[in-house]
Amino acid sequence: MGLVTIMLLAVDIGNTQTVVGVYQGSDLACMWRLATNPTTTADEVRVMLLPLFESAGLSPSQVGRAALASVVPQLTDAWRRAIRDASGAEALVCSAASAGGLFEADYPHPDEIGADRVADAVAAKARYGAPVVVVDFGTATNIEVIDAQGRFVGGIIAPGLQTSAQTLFSRGAQLPAISLTAPEHPIGVSTVTAMQSGIVLGEVDRVDGLVRRIFAQLGYEGTVVATGGLAPLIAPHSQVIDSVDGELTLEGLRLIAEAAGL
């Protein structure tokens, strides 16, 4: 890529995937999705990062700042140590507290809000204004609600699409593991298409129904943004999702790090 200075390394550690992004200023220069292994050590993280940087023509020594969001506590310190050893940068750990004034919450216990939910809310408000609803399709399907005043007021956490599918595969002795694609019609004409309808279209209608309930409670509607690895699968079939933004969590980390003066 020929970059001289890398301003920020942003890392979103999820239960299933870890997303790593490198920012040059406000521009996302490169991004990688990795499988999350909760037993990975700091040395293994550092060894894993080196070929990724090399493939992009970069070096970890170019990293001057770092921020991470983690929902896997045992990996938080491993990644912080790996980033420190590889680049010398101290990583800011995202939370409601570290987000400061970027994250206003009308919520009883803000410290309970997951780091990914905080980062998503910060980026969604900055990019799309308020009110805005974020639907994050990951191991869990998280829905975050930012009201017309720009405050995080809560959300919904449900089993993710793949989590639900794997439970069905494991519990149904005669049900095959299938590819997660939307069928052409809702009425399945085979076991596979019937399962695809129930799993994929069922997720679409669950999200649409929950978002409509959110709007009814708020008394007004807002922009709905989808993110997460499965967002491109669900969004085209949804009646409420307005945009797909696969960089939302990383962008939230960038904004939080910037506001913290990193």
N, C-alpha and C positions, 0 to 999 in steps of 0.2 A: 504493500500500500504506500510505502515511501513516507510514512508519517515521521516527523522529527520528534514530536513530544505527544505522549498520550496523556490526556488530562484525567481520565477516570476509568477505572475498572468497576463495573457494576455486576453483582452476582445475586441471582434470585434462586435460593435453595428450596425446592419444593419436595414433597414426599416421593414423587415419581421422577420428576425431571429437575435438573439444575440448568438455568439459563445464564449464560455469561455474555456480557456485552462490553465493548471497548468504545469509549467516547472520545472524540476529538472536539473539544468545545461542546456545543450542543448537538453535534452530529454523531449518530451511531455508526462507527466505522466498520464494525463487524460484530457478529453475534453467533453463539453456538448453543445448541441444546444437548445436554449430557444426561445419561441415566444417573439417578441419585442412588448412591450406596451408603447407607448410614454407618458402615464400619470403615469408610475411607479415612486414612490418616492424613496428617498435614503433609508428610513427605510424598504420599501418593497423589495428593491434589497438586502439589508443585510439579511433579513429574508429568501429570496429565496436562497441565497448562502449557508447558514448554512447546510441545509439537503444535498446539493450537495457535500459539503466537507465531511460531515459525511459518506455519502454513499461510498466515496473513502478512508475512514479511515484517513482523513486529518482534519486539523483545520485551519481556516483563520489566526490564530496567527502565523502560519508557513510561511506566505507570507512575504517576505522581500522586494520585488520589484514588481512594477505593471506598465503596459502600456496598453493603450486602443486606439482603432480607432473607431470613431463615425461619422455616417452620420445623426444622430438624435440629433441636438443641445440640445434640452431640456432634454435629458438623460445623456449628458456628465457630467454635474455637479452632477447629482444624483448618477451615478456610482462612480465618484471620491470620493464623501462624504461617500458612502457605503463602499468602499475599505478602506478608511482612518479609519472609525469607527470600521470596522471588524478586520483590521490587523495592522493599524498604518502606512501603506505604502502610500506614495504620488505617484499617478499614473501619468506617463508621457503621454501626449496626442499627438498622432501621427499627424504629418503634414509634408509638404515639408521642413519647417524650422527645426523642431525638428529631422528630419532624418539626417540632416547634410550632411557630405560627402558621405553617403551611397546612397543618392538620387541626382544624377546629372540630370538636366533637361535642354533641349533645348526647352523652352516653354515660351510664352510671360508673363504669370502671374502664376507662380508656386503656389502662395497662394490659387488659385482657385481649385487646384487638391484635390479631396476627400481623406480623410485619408486612406480608404480601398485601393484606387488605389495606393497610396504611398507605403503602406505596401506590397501589392502584387508585385509591381515593385522591391522593395528592395530584397524580398525573391527570386523572380524569377531569378534575376541577380546572386544572391549568389549561388543558387542551380543549375541553368541550363546554366549560362554564358550568353554571348551576341553575336548576337542579340537574343531576345526572345520576344514572344507575349503571353500575359496572357488574357484568356477569363474567366471572372468571372460571373457565372450564378446565379443571385440573383433577387431581385425585378426589377432591371435593368440588362441587359446584358452589362457588361463593357468589352471593349477590350483595353488593355494597350500595348503600343509599346516601346520597348527598342532597340535602334539601335546598330549597330556593335561596336560603341564606348562606349556602356554602358549607353547612355543617354536616359532618358524618353523624347520622342519626341511628345507624344500626344496619342490619341486613339479614341474610338468610344463608345457612350452611346446610347443604344436602349432599348425599353420596354422589360422587362423580359418575359420569357415563361409563367409563371403563371399570370403575369399582363395582357398579351395579351389574355390568355385563359379566365380569369375572365371577361374581357371586352366583349368577344364574347358571353359568357354564359348570361351575363346581358342584352345584346342588342338583342339577338336572342330569341324571345318568344318561338319558337318551338325547340330550340336547348338545349339538356340536358347537365348538368354538367357531365364530364367524367373523368376517371382516366387518368393521363398523362403518357401513355406508347406508345412506338413506335409500329405501326401496322406491320404485317408481310409483307405486300405489300403496295406500295404507292397509288394504286387505291383502294379507300374504297368501300366496298360492303354493307355498312350500314351507317347510320348517324354517329354512334359512330366511326367506323374505318375511315370514311372520315374526321372527325374532328381530330382524332388522327394523321392522316397523315398530315393534314394542319398545326396543331399546333406543333407537335414534329418534324416531318421531315422538316417542313418549317423552324423551328429554326435551325436545322442542316445545311440546305442549305444556310440560311442567314449568319450564322457564317462562313461557308466555303467560301462563295463568298466574304465576307468582308475581311477575312484574305488573300485571293488571291489578292484582290485589294491593301491591305497593302504591300504585297511583291512586287507587280508591282511598287508601288510608291517608295519603298525603293531601288529597283533594286537588291535585293537579298532576300533569304528566311532565316528563323530562326526557332528555336524550338518553338512549340506552346503548352502552358500549360493551362489546364482547372482547375478551382476551383469553389467553391460555391456548395450549396446543390443539384443543378440539374445537375452538371457536369457528374456524373455517368450515367445519363439518356441519355445525348446527345453525349458524347465522343465516345461510341462504334460505332456510325453511321456516324461519321465525317471522312472525308478524310484528314484533315489537323491537327487535334489534336494529339499530340505525347504522352502526359502524363496527368494524372489526379492527382492533389495534393490538397487534402481537407484541409491540414494544412497550406496552403501558407500564408494566411493573418496573422495567429498567429505567424508563423515563422518570418515574416517581423517585427512584433512588438517585438519579442524577440531580433532580430538583432539590431533594433533601440535602444532598452533599453540598450543592452550590450554596444553599441558604445557610448551611453550617460553616461556610467559609473555607471549605476544603478545596 
